[in-house]
Each structure stands twice: as structure tokens, then as C-alpha cells.
Amino acid sequence: MTPSPMFQFVCYLCLAAMFATSGMCLYRMIIGPKAADRAVALDLLTITFIGIILLLCVMWGTSWYFDAVWILTLVGFLGSAAIARYLEKGRVF
């Protein structure tokens, strides 16, 4: 079944917004004045990549990449928790 032109337009618009968000996150990761700014940008970049993968799955009508989304979600959460703990106490363990 072919998606409607309006659905395709909205999907491409959302993809463009997500890529723009990714660019802004990369900028904040490079220029960020503090480590906390870089950590938040990395977390948001991970979330944006998850959104891009999910949107592409919806556009292509497949569920092949959902495993990658689960793995990326888990790694992003654990990485954010480790970075937050390091910034708070100066060590992870």
C-alpha cells in the first residue's frame, strides 16, 4: 500500500527537523563550554538518532531496525547515567 502524499511530506519534514536537531547537537558537543552541556547534547543526539531510525522504519514499512533501536536506547541510557555519575562524583564506580 502506497502512503499518501501528505504522509510522505510530513515524514520528510520531520526527517529534516531531526537532521537539523542533530546538527545543532553536534555543534553543542564541539563548542559546549562545560562537560554537562556536552553530556546533554550527546543524550539528545542519541534520542534524535533513535527518532530518525524509527521514522525511517515507518516510512519504509518495516520493523527490521527495531533491534537497533533497543540497543541504542540501552546504550544511550547507560552512557547518560555513567556520565552523570562521573560529573557528580568524579568517578563512575
VEXTOR-114592 format. One record per residue: residue in one letter; x, y, z of N, C-alpha, C, O in turn. Coordinates in steps of 0.1 Angstrom, whole numbers, padded with zeros to 4 digits, always signed. Atoms other than C-alpha are relative to their C-alpha. Example, Ala and Ser with C-alpha at 12.3 -4.5 7.8 and 13.67 -1.06 7.14 Angstrom:
// residues 2
a+0009-0012+0000+0123-0045+0078+0009+0012+0000+0019+0012+0007
s-0009-0011+0000+0137-0011+0071-0008+0011+0008-0003+0022+0009
This chain:
// residues 93
m+0008-0012+0000+0000+0000+0000+0009+0012+0000+0018+0013+0008
t-0008-0013+0001+0014+0034-0010-0005+0010+0010-0017+0013+0010
p+0004-0010-0009+0014+0061+0016-0005+0012-0007-0001+0015-0019
s+0006-0012+0006-0005+0093+0009+0011+0011-0002+0021+0011+0005
p-0010-0011+0002+0015+0124-0004+0001+0008+0012+0012+0013+0015
m-0001-0009-0012+0006+0143+0028+0008-0007+0010+0016-0001+0017
f-0008+0007-0009+0021+0115+0049+0014+0000-0004+0023+0002+0005
q-0014-0001+0005+0053+0115+0028+0005+0014+0003+0017+0015+0008
f-0004-0014-0002+0055+0153+0031+0003+0002+0015+0014+0008+0018
v-0002-0002-0014+0051+0152+0069+0013-0008+0005+0020-0004+0013
c-0012+0008-0004+0077+0124+0072+0013+0006-0004+0023+0007+0003
y-0012-0007+0004+0102+0143+0051+0003+0012+0008+0014+0016+0011
l-0002-0012-0008+0096+0174+0071+0005-0003+0014+0014+0004+0019
c-0005+0005-0013+0101+0155+0104+0015-0004-0002+0023-0002+0007
l-0014+0004+0002+0133+0140+0090+0009+0012-0001+0020+0012+0004
a-0008-0012+0001+0146+0174+0080+0002+0007+0014+0013+0012+0017
a-0001-0006-0013+0138+0187+0115+0010-0008+0009+0017-0002+0017
m-0009+0008-0008+0156+0158+0131+0015+0001-0004+0024+0001+0004
f-0014-0002+0005+0187+0163+0109+0005+0013+0005+0017+0015+0008
a-0004-0014-0005+0187+0200+0118+0003-0001+0015+0013+0005+0020
t-0003+0002-0014+0185+0190+0155+0013-0007+0002+0020-0004+0012
s-0013+0007-0001+0214+0166+0150+0011+0009-0002+0022+0008+0005
g-0011-0009+0002+0235+0193+0136+0002+0010+0011+0013+0013+0015
m-0001-0009-0012+0227+0216+0165+0006-0007+0012+0014-0001+0019
c-0006+0008-0011+0236+0188+0189+0015-0001-0002+0023-0001+0008
l-0014+0002+0003+0269+0182+0172+0007+0013+0003+0019+0013+0008
y-0006-0014-0003+0276+0220+0174+0002+0001+0015+0013+0006+0019
r-0001-0002-0014+0269+0220+0211+0010-0010+0006+0017-0006+0016
m-0010+0009-0005+0291+0189+0216+0014+0005-0002+0023+0003+0006
i-0013-0005+0004+0320+0206+0199+0003+0013+0008+0014+0014+0013
i-0002-0013-0006+0316+0241+0213-0004+0001+0015+0001+0010+0021
g+0006-0001-0014+0299+0234+0246+0010+0004+0011+0021-0002+0012
p-0010-0006-0010+0316+0254+0274+0002-0010+0012+0013-0009+0018
k-0001+0009-0012+0310+0227+0301-0002-0014-0004-0008-0017-0015
a+0002+0014+0002+0311+0190+0303-0015-0004+0001-0019-0013-0006
a+0015+0003-0002+0274+0189+0314-0007+0004-0013-0016-0004-0017
d+0007-0003+0012+0264+0207+0282+0003-0010-0011-0006-0014-0019
r-0004+0011+0010+0283+0181+0261-0007-0013+0003-0011-0020-0006
a+0008+0012-0003+0266+0153+0280-0014+0001-0004-0020-0009-0009
v+0014-0002+0004+0232+0167+0274-0002-0001-0015-0011-0006-0020
a+0000+0000+0014+0240+0172+0238+0001-0014-0006-0005-0018-0015
l-0002+0014+0004+0252+0136+0235-0013-0008+0002-0017-0016-0006
d+0012+0007-0003+0220+0123+0251-0011+0004-0010-0018-0005-0015
l+0010-0004+0010+0198+0144+0228+0003-0005-0014-0006-0008-0022
l-0004+0005+0013+0218+0133+0198-0004-0015-0001-0008-0020-0012
t+0004+0014+0000+0212+0096+0208-0015-0001-0002-0020-0009-0010
i+0014+0000+0002+0175+0103+0211-0005+0004-0014-0014-0002-0020
t+0003-0004+0014+0174+0121+0177+0003-0011-0010-0005-0014-0019
f-0003+0012+0009+0191+0091+0160-0010-0011+0002-0014-0017-0008
i+0011+0010-0002+0165+0068+0176-0012+0004-0008-0019-0004-0014
g+0012-0005+0007+0138+0090+0162+0001-0001-0015-0008-0004-0022
i-0003+0002+0015+0154+0090+0127-0002-0014-0004-0008-0017-0014
i+0002+0014+0004+0156+0053+0127-0014-0005+0000-0019-0012-0009
l+0014+0003-0001+0120+0049+0139-0008+0006-0012-0017-0001-0017
l+0008-0007+0011+0107+0074+0113+0003-0007-0013-0006-0009-0021
l-0003+0007+0013+0126+0056+0085-0007-0014+0000-0011-0018-0011
c+0007+0013-0001+0111+0023+0097-0015+0002-0004-0021-0007-0011
v+0014-0003+0003+0076+0038+0095-0001+0003-0015-0011-0001-0022
m+0001-0004+0014+0083+0053+0060+0002-0012-0009-0005-0013-0019
w-0003+0012+0008+0097+0020+0047-0009-0011+0002-0010-0021-0005
g+0010+0011-0003+0070-0001+0063+0007-0013+0005+0002-0024+0001
t-0007+0011-0005+0095-0024+0080+0002+0001+0015+0002+0011+0021
s-0004+0000-0014+0104-0035+0115+0014-0006+0002+0017-0010+0013
w-0013+0006+0000+0139-0047+0107+0010+0007+0010+0018+0000+0016
y-0010-0007-0007+0157-0020+0126-0004+0003+0015+0002+0011+0022
f+0004-0002-0014+0138-0021+0159+0010-0005+0010+0011+0000+0021
d-0010+0005-0009+0165-0042+0174+0011+0010+0002+0016+0012+0013
a-0010-0010-0001+0190-0015+0167-0005+0012+0009+0003+0018+0016
v+0006-0010-0009+0166+0010+0184+0001-0004+0015+0005+0004+0023
w-0001+0005-0013+0165-0012+0215+0014+0001+0006+0017+0006+0017
i-0014-0001-0005+0203-0014+0217+0005+0014+0001+0011+0017+0011
l-0004-0014-0001+0208+0023+0210-0006+0006+0012+0000+0015+0019
t+0006-0005-0012+0183+0031+0237+0007-0004+0013+0009+0004+0022
l-0007+0005-0012+0200+0009+0263+0014+0006+0001+0018+0011+0012
v-0013-0006-0001+0235+0022+0254-0001+0015+0003+0007+0020+0011
g+0001-0014-0003+0223+0058+0255-0004+0002+0014+0001+0012+0020
f+0003-0002-0014+0207+0054+0289+0011-0003+0009+0014+0005+0018
l-0012+0004-0009+0237+0036+0304+0011+0011-0001+0017+0014+0009
g-0010-0010+0002+0260+0062+0289-0003+0013+0007+0005+0019+0013
s+0004-0012-0007+0240+0091+0302+0001-0002+0015+0005+0008+0022
a-0001+0003-0015+0238+0075+0337+0015+0000+0004+0018+0006+0015
a-0014+0001-0004+0276+0069+0337+0006+0014-0001+0014+0018+0008
i-0006-0014+0001+0284+0105+0325-0006+0008+0012+0002+0016+0017
a+0006-0008-0011+0260+0120+0351+0007-0004+0013+0010+0005+0021
r-0007+0004-0013+0276+0099+0379+0014+0005+0000+0019+0009+0011
y-0014-0005+0001+0311+0109+0367+0000+0015+0003+0009+0020+0010
l+0000-0015-0002+0302+0146+0366-0004+0003+0015+0001+0014+0020
e+0004-0003-0014+0286+0144+0401+0011-0004+0010+0014+0004+0019
k-0010+0004-0010+0313+0124+0420+0014-0001-0005+0023-0002+0004
g-0013+0001+0005+0343+0124+0397+0005-0014-0003+0016-0016-0007
r-0004+0014+0003+0343+0086+0393-0014-0007-0004-0024-0002+0000
v+0012+0007+0004+0319+0061+0378-0004-0011+0010-0016-0012+0013
f+0003+0011-0009+0322+0032+0402+0004+0003+0014+0003-0005+0023
